[in-house]
Amino acid sequence: MPADFNWAIGGEAGDGIDSTGKIFAQALSRAGRHVFTSKDFASRIRGGYTAYKVRTGVDPVQSVVDRLDVLIALTPRTIDENLDELHEGSVIIYDGERTTMQDVEVPEGMIGLDVPLKGLAEEAGGAIMRNVVALGAACAVADFPIENLDSALQKRFGGKGQAIVDNNKQAARKGQGYVEEEYDHEFDYDLETTDNDYVLLNGDQAIGMGAIAAGCRFYAGYPITPATEVMEYLTGHIEQYGGHVVQAEDELSAINMALGAARAGARSMTATSGPGIDLMAETFGLIATSETPLVICDVMRSGPSTGMPTKQEQGDLNMALFGGHGEIPRFVLAPTSVSECFWKTVEAFNLAEKYNTPVYLLSDLALAVTEQTFPPEAFDMDAVEIDRGKLVDEDSIGEWQNEKGQFKAHAITDDGVSPRAAPGTAGGAHMSTGLEHDELGRRTEDTGMRVEQVDKRNRKVQTARDTEDWSPREFGDPDSSNLVISWGSNEGAMEEAIAFLEEEDIDVRFLSVPYIFPRPDLSDEVAAADTVIVVECNANGQFADLIEHDTLTRVDRVNKYNGVRFKADELAEDIKAALATDQEVEA
């Protein structure tokens, strides 16, 4: 029996794939099992292949793998799309009474369960529950206590009345009963349950939760895949803490509203994806020049242009680093896991206010839509620290005024950080402009002041580089001469890939980098390695270019840009191949 269990449901957009997958993931989580989910969906409301995959185990799971144990196939294409992941003994649940499924041929060596999903659902109260019947059938195959499914159904349908909940529970039991009565087969699965309590959430939700914990009280955004759920999470939550969410008419309005709220003294944020960042670029420059703290979340997707809105990519790194006209100081953080989406959001707000600088939070679709389990202590609110930087009040503002009592909002300082006064602070009246300005914020073209202001703004970054901890996260064998470096959402897949490589006596040292700018100096680590491989989800190796620039050393590259995230076993093979190629070259 495999150490973990892999389940999926697939069909067309509009078939309720997402809600069905979430119900099963919640049931597994409530049963004390770890869960890691992934989605494959088309950028359309109806039609087009879509799937929801759940990997679960008693031990933590951090990636998807190329294996499916149970597949609920609502269309023939579902079987074709997942054929490479099915194995001997895999179970395929389908409804042979459905017109499109009548001639389905179950691949040799696999077990096909023809379950009248629609008919059983109608017996329970309505055909719309056919997917829940399939979940019941899956519970029978996996020997998973259906009572755990009950609690997930209660959460999903409780707001629609107890009768709806009861009908769904009955539908699930009809699916379970049909398999147990009609198929005399000993399946290879037995899903162990535990008494552990886990939180199940995705990266977008973690970012929203982190924003609230960090003290964010204003969010403006425009719906765009895959960033929309940040706004959806904040709506209904942030209001409980005195905050507000505004859905703007476009991305330009969103970032300008967020800028206005930040100027008013609120911790403020906006989130979008690549096309929205394009539109926000002009205001980004104003944010930096006016020295306004603001967090801008870019949940990356496949580009350029509209690209593939529902597919994975890490293609916006260069835009986050260099986007905008002129030279703009900024910070760029890239969460490496769903839980890090929470903590890096908190950190982003602190950095923004400590240094009066815009901060890019680079997430991506893989993090955004992945739901993963964590113990509640992974989000310890007591551990959240808020640093508002040089925010002055009436008692401290005097040291930042000139001889006329005017507030120097852009004062030249040794560390590059000027004071900040919220509107209404006595003695803190000032102006800021997108034009170059003097210490009071008044426009100037004085060459000396221009140089002083540019140097001051850049000095903030150097101060942060010298005082903050930009260390990478390290995994694997610290003494290995094989060094793998990656950034962002690839961490989980690579961490599990290390285990696959260890089974073949291949050791690697893995550095996962959450800080893109400023970033850690990896020169010593690269110099100590015989082989250096940089892993990322883009075609040109944007982070590999940075490593080569920083260390003056050529590195090997493992890139994926077909719109699908790395899988742990796949990545292990890619690393193995890269190491073998490097050894051949040396020979």
C-alpha positions as CSV (number, residue, x, y, z in Angstrom):
1,M,0.0,0.0,0.0
2,P,1.5,3.4,-0.9
3,A,2.4,5.8,1.9
4,D,0.1,8.4,0.5
5,F,-3.2,8.3,-1.5
6,N,-3.8,10.2,-4.7
7,W,-7.4,11.0,-5.8
8,A,-8.8,13.2,-8.6
9,I,-12.1,14.2,-10.2
10,G,-12.2,15.5,-13.7
11,G,-14.7,16.7,-16.2
12,E,-15.7,20.0,-17.9
13,A,-15.8,23.4,-16.4
14,G,-19.3,23.8,-14.9
15,D,-19.5,20.2,-13.7
16,G,-18.8,21.2,-10.1
17,I,-15.3,19.8,-10.1
18,D,-13.9,22.5,-7.8
19,S,-16.6,22.3,-5.1
20,T,-16.4,18.5,-5.1
21,G,-12.7,18.5,-4.7
22,K,-12.9,20.9,-1.8
23,I,-15.5,18.8,0.0
24,F,-13.2,15.7,-0.2
25,A,-10.1,17.7,0.8
26,Q,-12.0,19.1,3.8
27,A,-13.3,15.6,4.8
28,L,-9.7,14.3,4.7
29,S,-8.5,17.3,6.8
30,R,-11.2,16.8,9.3
31,A,-10.2,13.2,9.6
32,G,-6.7,14.3,10.8
33,R,-4.9,13.6,7.5
34,H,-2.5,15.9,5.7
35,V,-3.8,17.2,2.3
36,F,-2.1,18.9,-0.7
37,T,-4.3,19.8,-3.6
38,S,-3.8,20.9,-7.2
39,K,-6.1,22.2,-9.9
40,D,-6.2,22.0,-13.7
41,F,-8.8,24.3,-15.1
42,A,-9.6,26.1,-18.3
43,S,-10.1,29.9,-18.5
44,R,-13.8,29.6,-19.4
45,I,-17.1,29.4,-17.5
46,R,-18.3,26.2,-19.2
47,G,-16.5,23.5,-21.3
48,G,-12.9,22.7,-21.5
49,Y,-11.1,20.1,-19.3
50,T,-10.9,20.7,-15.6
51,A,-9.7,18.6,-12.7
52,Y,-9.1,18.7,-9.0
53,K,-6.4,16.4,-7.5
54,V,-5.9,15.6,-3.8
55,R,-2.8,14.0,-2.4
56,T,-3.2,12.9,1.2
57,G,-1.1,11.2,3.9
58,V,-0.8,10.8,7.6
59,D,2.6,12.5,7.2
60,P,2.9,16.0,5.6
61,V,2.7,16.1,1.8
62,Q,4.0,19.2,0.0
63,S,3.8,18.4,-3.7
64,V,1.9,16.5,-6.4
65,V,3.3,13.3,-7.9
66,D,2.8,11.4,-11.1
67,R,0.4,8.8,-9.6
68,L,-3.3,8.5,-9.3
69,D,-5.0,5.8,-7.2
70,V,-8.6,6.8,-7.6
71,L,-10.0,8.8,-10.5
72,I,-13.6,10.0,-10.8
73,A,-14.1,10.5,-14.5
74,L,-17.1,12.5,-15.6
75,T,-15.9,12.6,-19.2
76,P,-13.8,10.3,-21.5
77,R,-11.2,13.0,-21.8
78,T,-10.6,12.8,-18.1
79,I,-9.2,9.3,-18.5
80,D,-7.1,10.3,-21.5
81,E,-5.6,13.3,-19.7
82,N,-4.6,11.3,-16.6
83,L,-3.5,8.0,-18.4
84,D,0.2,8.6,-17.6
85,E,-0.5,8.9,-13.9
86,L,-2.8,5.9,-13.6
87,H,-1.2,2.6,-12.7
88,E,-2.0,-1.1,-12.4
89,G,-4.7,-1.3,-9.7
90,S,-5.9,2.3,-10.1
91,V,-9.7,2.6,-9.7
92,I,-11.7,4.6,-12.2
93,I,-15.2,5.6,-11.1
94,Y,-17.6,6.6,-13.9
95,D,-21.3,6.7,-14.9
96,G,-21.8,4.3,-17.8
97,E,-25.4,5.5,-18.2
98,R,-24.2,8.9,-19.2
99,T,-24.3,9.2,-23.0
100,T,-20.7,10.2,-23.4
101,M,-19.4,7.5,-21.1
102,Q,-21.3,4.5,-22.5
103,D,-18.4,3.3,-24.7
104,V,-15.6,4.0,-22.2
105,E,-12.9,1.4,-22.2
106,V,-11.0,1.0,-18.9
107,P,-7.3,0.6,-19.5
108,E,-5.9,-2.9,-19.0
109,G,-4.8,-3.5,-15.4
110,M,-7.0,-0.9,-13.9
111,I,-10.3,-1.3,-12.1
112,G,-13.4,0.3,-13.6
113,L,-16.4,0.9,-11.4
114,D,-19.5,1.7,-13.4
115,V,-21.7,3.6,-10.9
116,P,-25.1,5.1,-11.9
117,L,-24.2,8.5,-10.4
118,K,-27.1,10.4,-11.8
119,G,-29.7,7.7,-11.0
120,L,-28.6,7.3,-7.5
121,A,-28.5,11.1,-7.0
122,E,-32.1,11.3,-8.2
123,E,-33.1,8.7,-5.7
124,A,-31.5,10.9,-3.0
125,G,-33.3,14.0,-4.1
126,G,-31.8,15.4,-7.3
127,A,-29.3,14.7,-10.1
128,I,-27.3,17.7,-9.1
129,M,-25.8,15.5,-6.3
130,R,-24.2,13.0,-8.7
131,N,-20.7,14.2,-7.7
132,V,-21.5,13.6,-4.0
133,V,-22.6,10.0,-5.0
134,A,-19.1,9.7,-6.6
135,L,-17.5,10.8,-3.3
136,G,-19.4,8.1,-1.5
137,A,-18.2,5.6,-4.0
138,A,-14.6,6.8,-3.4
139,C,-15.1,6.4,0.4
140,A,-16.0,2.7,-0.3
141,V,-12.9,2.2,-2.4
142,A,-10.5,3.9,0.0
143,D,-12.1,2.4,3.1
144,F,-12.6,6.0,4.4
145,P,-15.2,6.5,7.1
146,I,-18.0,8.3,5.5
147,E,-18.8,10.2,8.7
148,N,-15.8,12.4,7.9
149,L,-17.5,13.3,4.6
150,D,-20.7,14.2,6.6
151,S,-18.9,17.1,8.4
152,A,-17.6,18.5,5.1
153,L,-21.0,18.3,3.6
154,Q,-22.4,20.1,6.6
155,K,-19.9,22.9,6.2
156,R,-20.5,23.2,2.4
157,F,-24.3,23.0,2.4
158,G,-25.3,24.0,6.0
159,G,-26.3,27.5,4.9
160,K,-28.9,26.1,2.5
161,G,-30.9,24.3,5.1
162,Q,-30.6,20.9,6.9
163,A,-32.8,19.2,4.3
164,I,-30.1,19.9,1.6
165,V,-27.4,18.6,3.9
166,D,-29.4,15.4,4.7
167,N,-30.0,14.8,1.0
168,N,-26.3,15.0,0.2
169,K,-25.4,12.7,3.1
170,Q,-27.9,10.2,1.7
171,A,-26.4,10.6,-1.8
172,A,-23.0,9.8,-0.5
173,R,-24.2,6.7,1.2
174,K,-25.9,5.5,-1.9
175,G,-22.6,5.7,-3.8
176,Q,-20.8,3.9,-1.0
177,G,-23.5,1.2,-0.7
178,Y,-23.6,0.6,-4.5
179,V,-19.9,-0.1,-4.6
180,E,-20.0,-2.3,-1.6
181,E,-22.9,-4.3,-2.9
182,E,-22.1,-4.5,-6.6
183,Y,-18.3,-5.0,-6.5
184,D,-16.9,-7.9,-4.6
185,H,-13.3,-6.6,-4.7
186,E,-10.6,-6.1,-2.1
187,F,-9.2,-2.7,-2.9
188,D,-5.6,-1.8,-1.9
189,Y,-6.5,1.3,0.1
190,D,-7.2,1.9,3.7
191,L,-7.2,5.6,4.7
192,E,-6.0,5.9,8.3
193,T,-7.6,8.7,10.3
194,T,-6.0,10.5,13.3
195,D,-7.2,12.9,16.0
196,N,-5.0,15.7,14.7
197,D,-6.5,19.1,14.0
198,Y,-5.4,20.9,10.8
199,V,-6.1,24.2,9.1
200,L,-6.8,23.8,5.3
201,L,-6.2,26.9,3.2
202,N,-4.7,28.1,0.0
203,G,-2.0,30.7,-0.8
204,D,-4.4,33.5,-1.6
205,Q,-6.3,33.0,1.6
206,A,-3.0,32.9,3.5
207,I,-2.0,36.3,2.0
208,G,-5.4,37.8,3.0
209,M,-5.0,36.4,6.5
210,G,-1.5,37.7,6.7
211,A,-2.6,41.1,5.6
212,I,-5.2,41.3,8.4
213,A,-2.7,40.1,11.0
214,A,-0.2,42.7,9.8
215,G,-2.7,45.5,10.4
216,C,-3.8,46.1,6.8
217,R,-7.0,48.1,6.9
218,F,-7.6,49.0,3.3
219,Y,-7.6,46.9,0.2
220,A,-8.4,47.9,-3.4
221,G,-8.4,45.5,-6.3
222,Y,-9.9,44.4,-9.5
223,P,-10.8,40.8,-10.1
224,I,-8.2,38.8,-12.1
225,T,-7.2,35.2,-12.1
226,P,-5.4,33.9,-10.0
227,A,-5.4,36.9,-7.5
228,T,-9.1,37.3,-7.0
229,E,-9.4,35.1,-3.9
230,V,-7.1,37.5,-2.0
231,M,-9.9,40.1,-2.3
232,E,-12.6,37.4,-1.7
233,Y,-11.0,36.4,1.6
234,L,-10.5,39.9,2.8
235,T,-14.2,40.7,2.0
236,G,-16.2,39.8,5.1
237,H,-13.1,39.5,7.3
238,I,-11.2,42.8,7.2
239,E,-14.4,44.7,8.1
240,Q,-14.4,42.9,11.5
241,Y,-11.2,44.8,12.3
242,G,-12.3,48.2,11.0
243,G,-11.0,47.8,7.5
244,H,-12.4,48.2,4.0
245,V,-12.3,46.4,0.7
246,V,-13.0,48.3,-2.5
247,Q,-13.5,46.6,-5.9
248,A,-12.2,49.2,-8.3
249,E,-13.2,49.6,-12.0
250,D,-9.7,48.6,-13.1
251,E,-6.1,48.0,-11.9
252,L,-5.1,51.7,-12.4
253,S,-7.9,52.8,-10.0
254,A,-7.1,50.0,-7.6
255,I,-3.4,51.0,-7.1
256,N,-4.2,54.7,-6.9
257,M,-6.9,54.0,-4.3
258,A,-4.4,51.9,-2.3
259,L,-1.9,54.7,-2.6
260,G,-4.4,57.2,-1.3
261,A,-5.2,55.1,1.7
262,A,-1.5,54.6,2.5
263,R,-0.9,58.4,2.3
264,A,-3.7,58.7,4.8
265,G,-1.8,56.5,7.2
266,A,-3.5,53.2,6.8
267,R,-1.6,50.0,6.0
268,S,-2.8,49.4,2.5
269,M,-2.5,46.7,-0.2
270,T,-3.6,45.7,-3.7
271,A,-3.2,42.4,-5.5
272,T,-3.3,41.5,-9.2
273,S,-1.6,39.4,-11.8
274,G,0.9,40.2,-14.5
275,P,-1.4,42.2,-16.8
276,G,-2.5,44.3,-13.9
277,I,1.1,45.0,-12.9
278,D,1.6,46.4,-16.4
279,L,-1.1,48.9,-15.8
280,M,0.1,49.8,-12.3
281,A,3.7,50.6,-13.4
282,E,3.2,54.4,-13.6
283,T,1.7,54.7,-10.1
284,F,4.5,52.4,-8.8
285,G,7.0,55.1,-9.6
286,L,4.9,57.7,-7.8
287,I,4.7,55.4,-4.7
288,A,8.5,55.1,-4.6
289,T,9.2,58.8,-5.3
290,S,6.7,60.0,-2.7
291,E,8.2,57.4,-0.3
292,T,4.8,55.9,0.5
293,P,4.7,52.4,2.1
294,L,2.5,50.1,0.0
295,V,2.3,46.3,-0.6
296,I,1.6,45.1,-4.1
297,C,0.9,41.4,-4.5
298,D,1.5,39.9,-8.0
299,V,0.0,36.4,-8.2
300,M,1.8,35.3,-11.4
301,R,0.4,33.3,-14.2
302,S,1.4,32.3,-17.7
303,G,2.1,35.3,-20.0
304,P,2.8,37.5,-21.8
305,S,-0.5,39.4,-22.7
306,T,-3.5,37.4,-21.7
307,G,-1.4,34.2,-22.0
308,M,-2.9,31.3,-20.1
309,P,-4.7,32.9,-17.2
310,T,-5.3,29.6,-15.4
311,K,-1.8,28.1,-15.7
312,Q,1.3,28.3,-13.7
313,E,4.4,30.4,-14.4
314,Q,7.1,32.4,-12.6
315,G,7.6,34.8,-15.5
316,D,7.2,38.2,-13.8
317,L,10.5,38.2,-11.8
318,N,12.3,40.7,-14.1
319,M,9.2,43.0,-14.2
320,A,9.1,43.1,-10.4
321,L,12.8,43.8,-10.2
322,F,13.2,46.3,-13.0
323,G,9.7,47.4,-14.0
324,G,9.0,51.2,-14.2
325,H,10.8,54.1,-15.8
326,G,13.7,55.6,-13.9
327,E,15.5,53.9,-11.1
328,I,13.0,52.8,-8.4
329,P,14.0,51.4,-5.0
330,R,11.8,48.5,-4.0
331,F,11.7,45.2,-2.1
332,V,10.7,41.9,-3.7
333,L,9.6,39.0,-1.6
334,A,8.6,35.6,-2.9
335,P,6.8,33.2,-0.5
336,T,8.0,29.6,-0.8
337,S,4.9,27.8,0.5
338,V,1.3,28.4,1.5
339,S,2.2,29.1,5.1
340,E,5.0,31.5,4.0
341,C,2.3,33.4,2.1
342,F,1.1,34.4,5.5
343,W,4.4,35.3,7.1
344,K,5.9,37.0,4.1
345,T,2.8,39.2,3.8
346,V,3.4,40.3,7.4
347,E,7.0,40.9,6.6
348,A,6.1,42.9,3.5
349,F,4.0,45.4,5.4
350,N,6.8,45.8,8.0
351,L,9.4,46.4,5.3
352,A,7.2,48.9,3.5
353,E,6.7,51.0,6.6
354,K,10.2,50.7,8.0
355,Y,11.7,51.9,4.8
356,N,8.9,54.0,3.2
357,T,9.2,51.8,0.1
358,P,6.8,49.8,-2.2
359,V,7.1,46.0,-1.7
360,Y,6.3,43.5,-4.3
361,L,4.9,40.2,-2.9
362,L,5.5,37.6,-5.7
363,S,3.2,34.7,-5.4
364,D,1.9,32.5,-8.3
365,L,-0.9,30.3,-9.4
366,A,0.5,27.2,-7.9
367,L,0.5,28.8,-4.5
368,A,-2.8,30.6,-5.0
369,V,-5.0,27.6,-5.8
370,T,-3.2,25.0,-3.7
371,E,-5.0,24.0,-0.5
372,Q,-2.8,22.5,2.1
373,T,-3.1,21.4,5.7
374,F,-1.2,23.0,8.6
375,P,-1.3,22.7,12.4
376,P,-3.0,25.8,13.8
377,E,0.2,26.9,15.5
378,A,1.7,27.5,12.0
379,F,-0.2,30.8,12.1
380,D,0.6,31.9,15.6
381,M,-0.9,35.4,15.8
382,D,1.1,36.1,19.0
383,A,4.3,35.8,17.0
384,V,3.2,38.5,14.6
385,E,5.2,41.7,15.2
386,I,4.3,45.0,13.7
387,D,6.9,47.7,13.0
388,R,5.6,51.0,11.7
389,G,9.0,52.5,11.2
390,K,9.6,56.2,11.6
391,L,5.9,57.1,12.1
392,V,6.0,60.3,14.2
393,D,3.5,61.8,16.5
394,E,3.1,65.2,18.2
395,D,5.8,64.3,20.8
396,S,8.5,63.3,18.3
397,I,7.8,65.5,15.3
398,G,9.9,68.4,16.6
399,E,13.2,66.8,15.6
400,W,12.0,66.5,12.0
401,Q,11.0,70.2,11.6
402,N,13.1,73.0,10.2
403,E,13.7,76.4,11.9
404,K,10.3,77.6,10.6
405,G,8.5,74.6,12.1
406,Q,7.9,72.9,8.7
407,F,7.9,69.1,8.6
408,K,10.7,67.6,6.5
409,A,8.8,64.6,5.1
410,H,11.8,63.8,2.8
411,A,14.6,64.6,5.2
412,I,18.1,63.6,4.2
413,T,19.2,60.9,6.6
414,D,22.2,58.7,7.1
415,D,20.1,55.5,6.7
416,G,18.1,56.9,3.8
417,V,14.8,56.6,5.7
418,S,12.8,59.8,6.2
419,P,10.1,60.3,8.9
420,R,6.4,59.7,8.1
421,A,3.5,61.7,9.6
422,A,-0.1,60.7,9.1
423,P,-2.6,63.5,8.2
424,G,-3.8,65.3,11.3
425,T,-0.6,65.0,13.1
426,A,0.1,68.5,14.7
427,G,3.0,70.1,12.9
428,G,3.1,67.4,10.3
429,A,1.5,69.2,7.4
430,H,3.5,68.6,4.2
431,M,3.1,67.8,0.5
432,S,4.6,65.1,-1.7
433,T,4.8,65.1,-5.5
434,G,5.8,62.9,-8.3
435,L,8.2,65.6,-9.3
436,E,11.6,65.6,-7.8
437,H,11.4,67.5,-4.5
438,D,13.4,68.9,-1.6
439,E,13.2,67.8,2.0
440,L,9.8,69.6,2.5
441,G,8.4,67.8,-0.5
442,R,8.4,70.9,-2.7
443,R,9.3,70.5,-6.4
444,T,12.8,71.3,-7.3
445,E,15.2,70.9,-10.2
446,D,18.3,71.9,-8.1
447,T,21.0,69.5,-9.2
448,G,22.5,69.1,-5.8
449,M,19.1,68.3,-4.1
450,R,18.3,65.9,-7.0
451,V,21.5,63.9,-6.3
452,E,20.9,64.0,-2.5
453,Q,17.3,62.7,-2.9
454,V,18.2,59.9,-5.3
455,D,21.1,58.8,-3.1
456,K,18.9,58.9,0.0
457,R,16.2,56.7,-1.6
458,N,18.8,54.2,-2.7
459,R,20.4,54.3,0.7
460,K,17.3,52.8,2.2
461,V,17.9,49.6,0.3
462,Q,21.5,49.4,1.4
463,T,20.4,50.0,5.0
464,A,17.9,47.1,4.7
465,R,20.6,44.9,3.1
466,D,22.9,45.5,6.1
467,T,20.3,45.2,8.9
468,E,17.7,42.7,7.8
469,D,18.0,38.9,7.6
470,W,17.8,37.8,3.9
471,S,18.9,34.2,4.5
472,P,17.6,31.4,2.3
473,R,15.9,28.3,3.6
474,E,18.1,25.3,3.5
475,F,17.2,21.6,3.0
476,G,19.1,18.4,2.1
477,D,22.7,17.5,2.8
478,P,24.6,20.7,3.8
479,D,27.9,19.0,2.8
480,S,26.8,17.9,-0.7
481,S,28.8,19.2,-3.7
482,N,25.5,19.2,-5.7
483,L,23.8,22.5,-5.1
484,V,20.2,23.2,-6.2
485,I,18.8,26.8,-5.9
486,S,15.2,27.8,-6.4
487,W,12.8,30.5,-5.5
488,G,9.1,30.9,-4.7
489,S,6.6,28.0,-5.0
490,N,9.1,25.3,-6.1
491,E,10.2,24.6,-2.5
492,G,7.7,21.8,-1.6
493,A,8.3,19.8,-4.8
494,M,12.1,20.2,-4.5
495,E,12.0,19.2,-0.8
496,E,10.2,16.0,-1.7
497,A,12.4,15.5,-4.7
498,I,15.4,15.2,-2.3
499,A,13.8,12.2,-0.8
500,F,13.4,10.5,-4.2
501,L,17.0,11.3,-5.0
502,E,18.2,9.9,-1.7
503,E,16.6,6.6,-2.6
504,E,19.1,6.5,-5.5
505,D,22.0,7.5,-3.3
506,I,22.1,11.0,-4.8
507,D,22.7,13.8,-2.3
508,V,22.0,17.4,-2.9
509,R,22.0,20.7,-0.9
510,F,18.9,22.8,-1.6
511,L,18.7,26.5,-1.0
512,S,15.2,28.0,-1.3
513,V,15.3,31.7,-1.7
514,P,12.3,33.8,-0.6
515,Y,14.0,37.2,-1.1
516,I,14.5,38.4,-4.6
517,F,15.6,41.9,-3.8
518,P,17.6,42.4,-1.7
519,R,18.6,38.8,-1.9
520,P,21.2,36.7,-0.1
521,D,24.8,36.6,-1.4
522,L,25.3,32.9,-2.4
523,S,28.8,33.3,-3.7
524,D,30.4,31.1,-1.1
525,E,27.8,28.4,-1.5
526,V,28.2,28.4,-5.3
527,A,31.9,28.4,-5.1
528,A,31.9,25.4,-2.8
529,A,29.7,23.3,-5.1
530,D,30.8,21.2,-8.1
531,T,27.5,21.5,-9.8
532,V,24.9,24.3,-9.4
533,I,21.4,23.9,-10.7
534,V,18.7,26.6,-10.6
535,V,15.1,25.4,-10.8
536,E,12.2,27.7,-11.8
537,C,9.0,27.9,-13.8
538,N,9.9,30.1,-16.7
539,A,11.6,29.7,-20.1
540,N,14.6,32.0,-19.9
541,G,15.9,31.3,-16.4
542,Q,15.4,34.7,-14.9
543,F,16.6,33.8,-11.4
544,A,19.5,31.8,-12.9
545,D,20.5,35.0,-14.6
546,L,20.6,36.7,-11.3
547,I,22.7,34.0,-9.7
548,E,25.2,34.1,-12.5
549,H,25.3,37.9,-12.3
550,D,25.9,37.8,-8.5
551,T,28.4,35.0,-8.4
552,L,30.1,35.3,-11.8
553,T,29.6,31.6,-12.2
554,R,27.7,29.7,-14.9
555,V,24.9,27.5,-13.6
556,D,22.8,24.7,-15.0
557,R,19.1,25.3,-15.4
558,V,16.0,23.2,-15.0
559,N,13.1,25.2,-16.4
560,K,9.4,24.3,-16.8
561,Y,7.0,26.6,-18.7
562,N,4.2,24.5,-20.1
563,G,1.7,25.9,-17.6
564,V,2.0,23.1,-15.1
565,R,3.8,23.2,-11.8
566,F,6.7,20.9,-10.9
567,K,5.9,17.5,-9.6
568,A,8.2,16.0,-7.0
569,D,9.1,12.8,-8.8
570,E,9.4,14.6,-12.1
571,L,11.7,17.2,-10.6
572,A,13.9,14.5,-9.1
573,E,14.4,13.0,-12.6
574,D,15.2,16.4,-14.0
575,I,17.8,17.0,-11.3
576,K,19.3,13.5,-11.8
577,A,19.5,14.2,-15.6
578,A,21.2,17.6,-15.1
579,L,23.7,16.1,-12.7
580,A,24.5,13.2,-15.1
581,T,25.0,15.7,-18.0
582,D,27.3,17.8,-15.9
583,Q,29.4,14.8,-15.0
584,E,29.6,13.8,-18.6
585,V,30.9,17.2,-19.6
586,E,33.5,17.1,-16.9
587,A,34.6,13.7,-18.0
